[in-house]
Every structure is written in C-alpha cells, then in structure tokens.
Amino acid sequence: MVQYFTMENIIIVECTSSATEYVRDARELGYNPVILEVFIDNPETLKVCEAFRRQWYKQIQAPLPEIIRDTGDFEILLSSVSAYEPVAVIPGHELGVALASRLSEALGLPGNPVHIIPGMIEKYEMHKALKRAGLRYIRSRKIKTTEEALSFYREIKKSVVIKPDIGGGSIGCHICHSEDEIIKVTETELSSFNMYGDKNETLLIQEFIDGKEYVIDTISQDGKHYFEFAAYYKKNTTHDGRKVYDITYYMKRDAESDTLRELIFYAFKVLDAIGIVVGPVHGEFMIDNDGIVLMEINCRPCGSTPREFSDQIIGTHETLLGLKAYLGMDLSEISTLPKEEQTQNSPAKTYKSGLQKLIIVPENMTVESAPILEWVKELPSYHSTEGIDGVFPRELPRTVDLATDGGMVYLLSADEEALWADYKKIKDAEQNSFDKIYKYQSK
C-alpha cells in the first residue's frame, strides 16, 4: 500500500552497493528515499539478485525505506511511482539505469534521455557513439557464433577481448590470444546469462587494448560536466585469461598532472558524445602507446566506495553530489578540473590518497575464520573492510571476476609510503601465506 509523506520523495532504482548512501544523504537533505526494485524475469538470476539486495539493505540505517517492486508492466509501475509525486528518480545500480531514465522522462523529471539508453548500458553502442563523434574508439563487433568471433580475430590480427555487451566487474570477460581460446570462450559464454538474467544471445568482441587503466568519475548537471575523482586499477591475469582486480588506487583530490587533465578532457568529450546530461558517471579508460581510449562507462555511482572513505579523498562523496545534480542544487564544491575550486584567498585543503585492496582467492575453499581481521586493523593506514567478516564456515569460490573477490580492505593515508607499505603486507599474505587471510579447507 502506498504511504504518503510530508517530505518530498526520491526514488532510488536498485539501491545497492555505494547507492545505499543515497538513503542517508536524501534524509540529511530533508527528503524521503523510496527504493524501487527492477523486475527480473529469470528465476535463478532473481534469486541471486534478491540475496544481493538483502546483503546491501543491511547496510542501510534504520528504518529501511519503503520498497516498490516492479512487476514488469511499465504502465502499472508508472502509476505506482506517480502516486509518490517524486522530485527525482535516480539509478543506483547498473540494473536501474534504463528504468530510471524511462520513468524520469515519463514523469517530466531531470534524467538522461531515453533515446541514449543503448549508449549508457551497451558497450558496443558506447564505441559507436565515440566513432560518430570523431573520438578514439575500440574496434568492436557483436557476434552470435564462434565463427563470427574467429572472423573478427582473423581480420584484426591481434588479441581480442570477449565479454557480454551489457555488464560490469569483468564478469564473463576473457582475453583471448588464439583461435582455440576463442572457441572455448564463445562456446561457454553463449550458453551463459548476463547480469540482467538474459541469455547471452550475442557477445561483444573487441580488439585487446593493453595499457594502464584509469577511472575518471564525473557528475553532470544540465549538460555541464564536473570532475569528481580519479583512480587507477591494477589487475592480475589468471591462467585462463581472466582479469581480476587487485587494487583500486584513489588519487588525492588535489593531485594534478598533464595526464590527469587529458583524461578529464577526454572523459567530458565521451559524456557529450553519448549524450549524458545529469548524474554520476563511473568511467573506465585505458592509456596505451596510442593515447587515451574509453573502455566503458557506468551511469551510476562507483561501486564499493564508502562515504567516509571518499570524504577524506575528495572532500565529499558521489551520492551526495548525484542527489544535488538531480535536484538542481549548487555543485560549486567540485569543479571542472582538479584544483580549480581553490582560489588564492581560500584555505588550502588537506586530502588523502586511498587504496582498495581486493582479496584474490586462489582456489575454491571452505572458510572457517578470517585471521586477517586480527592484524589488518593494526596497519597505520587501515580504514575499514568489506565482505570479510560474516558467518563461518562459508564457501568461497576462486576469484575470476569482481563478483568472486574474497572481500576488500580499504587503506587511507596522506603518507604515500605508508599506504603502499601496508598494501604490500596484505599482498604478501595473499600470495605466500593465505592462511593469514582466511583459515580454510581446500575443496
């Protein structure tokens, strides 16, 4: 039953991961948050998604917002959402990007245009948009068969990446250096399901770009783009060609370099090429010998970035900025370029660097306890952990993508040497004494 509130309502479509902070931010700004869960038709995917939602809802400070559950009928959903007279409909997770745009447009609220949805969620369409705009892009093709994949590989004569066209977190992503690898991967992935629960009728094959991978997160409002933060990834390659995350290193807000400025300018051009007008965008870019190129964008907040962690790196956090962008509020606390917000008369701000270490699990195992929790908190740059404590015993799969990491450790310091020294202690335990991370039994 719909409840009516004296406060104005904000609808958060798929409120998981970092988007759970939208709830606290909305309340602190004087609004009432309402969660909308996207309809998922596939029963197995729905089961996984519901467990994922419940896990993140536990992180939300009570009371849990009212939840609207989409039944798959847009007109019924539109009627239900309209009853709340929302002032904004905001995507929280990748699953919510398309639906948030559709609802915003139907309700006459700020949002990204429905006609650009393919460019916001499909990697193939992203790179088509870059090509049309005259920007560097990655050669790509949608394929439905192994033979089509082999044809592309023979045509470009270099290694390729094969992955679902819609998705993230390196889930289902493979680097292939030979025809045998392409055959094995396509046969496996064409019988799998993407993050929406849909069978992979098509896959995306792209030329493999090898370089240093960066993150540029932005906030847009009325078509104007603001730089939020920069980071870079370090990934490991498994024996079967999977890229797994080792770290995300978050640069200080006042970091500045020619490379960073070039990344920001290119990121803004990407946003214009795709047509982004409002909200947070998590952009991933590669720099190789030919320069900067987009890997993909995700039109929602960066995942797994705690609010208190972000506040000490950039002086604010993405969900607060995202709300302000949708609500038409002032964004002068950030700027179009790093350091631009500081004037000669303003006090200097002290920022820290941050590092997110993802635990790479070497094999399938049954975990009995987490000894890392006994010593990691003693590290000088320790900030917090995520996904490591919990109920024991429990099963952990071998890490092959972001969905199968063994938890995260967040490090934060103004002292770069201390930050990297603490990372090396965790990495050494992970590589050489995994029983210092988890006490376990091999499966």
C-alpha positions in Angstrom: 0.0 0.0 0.0 1.4 3.4 -0.9 2.3 5.6 2.0 2.2 9.4 1.7 4.8 11.5 3.4 5.1 15.2 4.2 8.6 15.2 2.9 9.2 15.1 -0.9 10.1 11.7 -2.2 13.2 10.5 -4.1 13.0 7.1 -5.9 16.3 5.1 -5.9 16.2 2.4 -8.6 18.2 -0.6 -7.4 19.6 0.7 -4.1 22.7 -1.5 -3.7 26.4 -1.1 -3.2 27.5 2.6 -2.9 24.0 3.7 -3.8 22.8 2.7 -0.3 24.4 6.0 0.7 21.7 7.8 -1.3 19.3 6.9 1.6 21.3 8.7 4.3 22.1 11.6 2.0 18.5 12.1 1.0 17.4 12.1 4.6 20.1 14.5 5.6 18.9 16.9 2.8 15.3 16.6 4.1 13.9 14.2 1.5 12.2 10.8 1.9 14.0 8.0 0.0 12.0 5.2 -1.6 13.6 2.1 -3.1 12.5 0.6 -6.5 13.5 -2.9 -7.3 13.7 -3.8 -11.0 11.7 -6.7 -12.4 13.9 -9.7 -13.2 12.2 -12.5 -15.2 14.8 -15.2 -14.8 14.2 -17.2 -11.5 17.8 -18.1 -10.9 19.0 -14.6 -11.5 16.2 -13.2 -9.4 17.3 -15.5 -6.5 20.9 -14.2 -6.7 19.8 -10.6 -7.1 17.4 -10.8 -4.1 20.3 -12.1 -1.9 22.5 -9.3 -3.2 19.8 -6.7 -2.3 19.3 -8.2 1.2 23.0 -8.0 1.8 23.1 -4.3 1.0 19.9 -3.4 2.7 21.6 -4.5 6.0 24.0 -1.6 5.5 21.1 1.0 5.4 20.5 2.8 8.7 17.0 2.0 10.0 14.3 2.5 9.1 14.6 0.7 5.7 12.8 2.8 3.1 9.6 1.6 1.6 10.2 -0.7 -1.4 8.3 -0.6 -4.7 8.6 -3.9 -6.6 8.4 -3.7 -10.4 6.2 -6.4 -11.9 7.3 -6.0 -15.4 4.4 -3.8 -16.6 5.7 -0.3 -17.1 2.2 1.4 -17.1 1.4 -0.2 -13.7 4.8 0.8 -12.4 4.5 4.4 -13.7 1.1 4.7 -11.9 2.6 3.4 -8.6 5.6 5.7 -8.8 3.5 8.7 -9.8 1.5 8.3 -6.6 4.6 9.3 -4.6 4.9 12.6 -6.6 8.7 12.1 -6.7 11.1 15.0 -7.3 13.7 12.7 -8.7 14.2 9.2 -10.0 17.8 8.1 -9.7 19.6 5.0 -10.8 21.6 3.3 -8.0 23.0 0.2 -9.8 23.6 -0.8 -13.4 20.3 -2.7 -13.3 18.4 0.6 -12.7 19.9 2.8 -15.3 17.4 2.2 -18.1 14.3 2.1 -15.9 15.3 5.4 -14.1 15.6 7.2 -17.5 12.3 5.8 -18.7 10.5 6.9 -15.5 12.1 10.3 -15.3 11.1 11.1 -18.9 7.6 9.9 -18.4 7.2 12.0 -15.2 8.9 15.1 -16.7 11.8 14.9 -14.2 15.5 15.5 -14.7 17.1 12.5 -16.3 19.2 11.2 -19.2 17.1 10.9 -22.4 15.5 7.6 -23.2 17.0 7.6 -26.7 20.5 7.3 -25.3 19.9 4.3 -23.1 21.7 1.9 -25.5 24.8 4.1 -25.3 24.6 4.2 -21.5 24.4 0.4 -21.0 25.7 -1.3 -24.1 29.5 -1.2 -24.7 29.1 -1.7 -28.5 26.8 1.4 -28.7 29.2 3.4 -26.5 32.0 2.9 -29.0 29.7 3.6 -32.0 28.9 7.0 -30.3 32.7 7.7 -30.0 33.2 6.9 -33.6 30.4 9.2 -34.7 32.0 12.0 -32.6 35.4 11.5 -34.1 36.9 10.3 -30.8 39.3 7.3 -30.5 37.3 4.1 -30.0 37.9 0.4 -29.7 37.2 -1.8 -32.8 34.2 -3.9 -31.8 31.6 -6.3 -33.2 28.6 -8.1 -31.8 28.8 -11.8 -32.5 26.3 -14.6 -32.3 28.5 -17.6 -33.3 32.0 -18.8 -32.7 32.7 -18.4 -36.5 31.9 -14.7 -36.3 34.3 -14.3 -33.4 37.0 -16.1 -35.4 36.4 -14.0 -38.4 36.9 -10.8 -36.4 40.1 -12.2 -34.8 41.5 -13.1 -38.3 40.5 -9.7 -39.6 42.3 -7.5 -37.0 45.2 -9.9 -36.5 45.7 -9.3 -32.8 44.5 -10.5 -29.4 40.8 -9.9 -28.5 38.5 -9.5 -25.5 35.2 -11.3 -25.4 32.5 -10.3 -22.9 28.8 -9.7 -22.5 27.7 -6.4 -24.2 25.9 -5.5 -21.0 27.6 -6.0 -17.6 30.5 -5.0 -15.5 33.0 -6.1 -12.9 34.9 -8.2 -15.5 32.1 -10.8 -15.2 32.2 -13.0 -18.2 35.2 -11.1 -19.6 38.0 -13.1 -21.3 41.3 -12.1 -23.1 41.9 -14.5 -26.0 45.3 -14.8 -27.8 44.4 -17.8 -30.0 41.7 -19.4 -32.0 41.5 -22.3 -29.6 40.8 -19.8 -26.7 38.2 -18.0 -28.7 36.4 -21.3 -29.5 36.4 -22.3 -25.8 35.2 -18.9 -24.5 32.4 -18.3 -27.1 31.0 -21.8 -26.5 30.9 -21.2 -22.8 29.6 -17.6 -22.8 27.0 -18.0 -25.5 25.2 -20.5 -23.2 25.5 -18.2 -20.1 23.4 -15.4 -18.8 24.2 -11.7 -18.4 23.7 -9.6 -15.3 20.0 -8.9 -16.2 19.3 -12.6 -16.3 19.0 -12.7 -20.1 20.7 -15.5 -22.1 23.8 -14.2 -24.0 22.3 -14.5 -27.5 25.1 -12.2 -28.6 28.6 -11.3 -27.2 30.9 -8.4 -27.7 34.3 -9.0 -29.2 36.9 -6.2 -29.2 40.5 -5.6 -30.0 42.6 -6.0 -26.9 44.0 -2.7 -25.6 46.9 -3.2 -23.2 48.0 -0.3 -21.0 47.3 1.4 -17.7 43.6 1.5 -16.7 42.2 4.7 -15.1 39.0 5.7 -13.5 37.5 9.2 -14.0 34.2 9.7 -12.2 32.1 12.7 -13.1 28.9 14.5 -12.1 26.7 16.1 -14.7 24.0 18.7 -14.3 22.0 20.3 -17.1 24.7 19.0 -19.6 27.6 20.6 -17.7 30.2 18.1 -16.5 32.2 18.2 -13.3 35.3 16.2 -12.3 34.8 14.2 -9.2 37.7 11.9 -8.6 40.5 9.9 -10.4 41.8 6.4 -9.7 43.6 3.6 -11.4 43.3 -0.1 -11.4 45.9 -2.8 -11.0 44.7 -6.2 -12.2 46.1 -9.7 -12.3 45.6 -12.1 -15.2 44.7 -15.6 -14.3 46.0 -18.7 -16.1 42.8 -18.9 -18.1 42.9 -15.3 -19.3 40.6 -13.6 -16.8 41.4 -10.2 -15.5 40.9 -9.9 -11.7 41.1 -6.8 -9.7 44.0 -6.4 -7.3 43.7 -2.8 -6.2 41.9 0.5 -7.0 44.2 3.4 -6.1 42.3 6.7 -5.5 44.3 9.8 -6.2 44.1 12.8 -3.9 41.6 15.4 -5.0 44.4 18.0 -5.4 46.6 15.6 -7.5 47.5 17.3 -10.8 49.3 16.2 -13.9 49.1 16.6 -17.6 47.9 13.0 -17.9 45.1 13.6 -15.5 43.9 16.7 -17.3 44.0 14.9 -20.6 41.9 12.1 -19.1 39.4 14.6 -17.8 39.0 16.4 -21.0 38.6 13.1 -22.9 36.1 11.9 -20.4 34.0 15.1 -20.9 34.1 14.6 -24.6 32.8 11.0 -24.1 29.9 12.2 -22.0 29.0 14.7 -24.7 29.3 12.0 -27.4 26.9 9.7 -25.6 24.6 12.5 -24.6 24.8 12.4 -20.8 23.1 15.4 -19.2 22.7 14.6 -15.5 24.0 12.4 -12.7 27.1 10.5 -11.7 29.1 8.5 -14.3 31.8 6.0 -13.5 34.2 6.0 -16.4 37.0 3.5 -17.1 39.8 4.4 -19.6 43.0 2.9 -20.9 46.2 4.7 -21.8 48.5 2.8 -24.2 51.1 3.9 -26.8 48.3 5.4 -28.9 46.9 7.6 -26.1 43.6 7.5 -24.2 40.6 5.4 -25.1 37.3 4.6 -23.3 36.8 1.1 -22.0 33.3 1.7 -20.7 31.1 4.0 -18.7 28.6 3.1 -16.0 25.9 5.7 -15.4 25.6 5.4 -11.7 27.8 5.8 -8.6 31.1 4.0 -8.4 30.6 0.7 -6.6 32.0 -0.2 -3.2 33.3 3.3 -2.3 32.3 4.0 1.4 31.1 7.5 2.1 33.6 8.2 4.9 36.4 6.9 2.8 35.5 9.2 -0.1 35.1 12.2 2.1 38.7 12.1 3.1 40.0 11.7 -0.5 37.9 14.3 -2.3 36.2 16.2 0.5 32.7 14.9 -0.4 31.1 11.8 -1.8 29.4 10.7 -5.0 25.9 10.0 -3.8 25.6 13.5 -2.3 26.8 15.1 -5.5 24.5 12.9 -7.5 21.5 13.9 -5.5 22.4 17.6 -5.8 22.8 17.2 -9.6 19.3 15.7 -10.0 17.8 18.2 -7.6 19.3 21.2 -9.3 21.4 22.2 -6.3 24.7 24.0 -6.2 27.8 21.9 -7.2 30.4 24.6 -6.6 32.2 22.3 -4.0 33.6 20.4 -7.0 34.8 21.8 -10.4 35.5 21.1 -14.0 39.2 20.4 -13.2 41.3 19.4 -10.2 42.5 22.3 -8.0 40.1 24.7 -9.8 37.9 25.0 -6.7 40.8 26.6 -4.8 41.4 30.3 -5.2 44.3 32.4 -3.8 42.1 33.5 -0.9 40.6 30.2 0.0 42.3 28.0 2.7 44.2 25.0 1.4 42.5 21.7 1.8 44.3 18.6 3.0 43.4 15.4 1.1 44.5 11.8 1.5 45.1 9.0 -1.0 43.1 5.8 -0.8 43.6 2.2 -1.8 41.1 -0.5 -2.1 42.7 -4.0 -1.9 40.5 -6.8 -3.2 41.3 -10.2 -1.8 42.1 -12.7 -4.7 41.1 -16.2 -3.6 43.4 -18.7 -5.2 41.1 -21.8 -5.3 37.6 -22.9 -4.3 37.6 -23.3 -0.5 35.6 -23.6 2.7 36.5 -20.7 5.0 36.5 -21.4 8.8 37.6 -17.9 10.0 39.3 -14.7 8.9 42.6 -14.2 10.8 43.3 -11.0 8.7 40.8 -9.2 10.9 43.1 -9.8 13.9 46.1 -7.9 12.3 44.9 -5.7 9.4 43.4 -3.1 11.8 46.9 -2.5 13.2 48.2 -1.2 9.9 48.8 2.5 10.1 46.7 3.3 7.0 43.8 0.9 7.8 40.3 2.4 7.3 37.8 -0.4 7.0 36.9 -3.8 5.5 34.0 -5.1 3.4 32.8 -8.6 2.9 35.5 -10.3 5.0 33.7 -10.8 8.3 30.5 -12.7 8.4 29.1 -16.2 9.2 31.6 -19.0 9.3 32.1 -21.6 7.9 31.2 -20.4 4.4 32.1 -21.2 0.8 34.4 -19.0 -1.2 34.9 -19.6 -5.0 38.2 -19.0 -6.8 38.4 -15.3 -7.8 37.7 -14.9 -11.6 36.0 -11.5 -11.6 34.7 -8.7 -9.3 31.8 -10.8 -8.1 34.1 -13.5 -6.7 36.6 -11.5 -4.8 37.2 -12.6 -1.2 36.4 -9.2 0.3 38.0 -5.8 0.4 40.4 -3.8 2.6 40.4 0.0 2.5 43.6 1.9 3.3 43.7 5.7 3.6 46.7 7.9 4.3 48.3 11.3 3.5 51.6 9.3 3.6 52.1 7.5 0.3 54.9 5.3 1.6 52.8 4.1 4.5 49.9 3.4 2.2 52.0 1.2 -0.2 53.9 -0.5 2.7 50.6 -1.6 4.2 49.3 -2.8 0.8 52.5 -4.9 0.4 51.9 -6.6 3.7 48.4 -7.7 2.7 49.6 -8.7 -0.8 52.4 -10.8 0.7 50.0 -12.7 2.9 47.7 -13.2 0.0 50.4 -14.7 -2.2 52.5 -16.5 0.2 50.5 -17.2 3.4 46.8 -17.2 2.5 46.0 -18.8 5.9 46.9 -15.4 7.3 43.9 -14.1 5.3 41.5 -16.9 5.8 41.7 -20.2 7.7 40.4 -22.6 5.1 40.0 -26.1 3.8 40.5 -26.7 0.0 37.6 -28.1 -1.9 
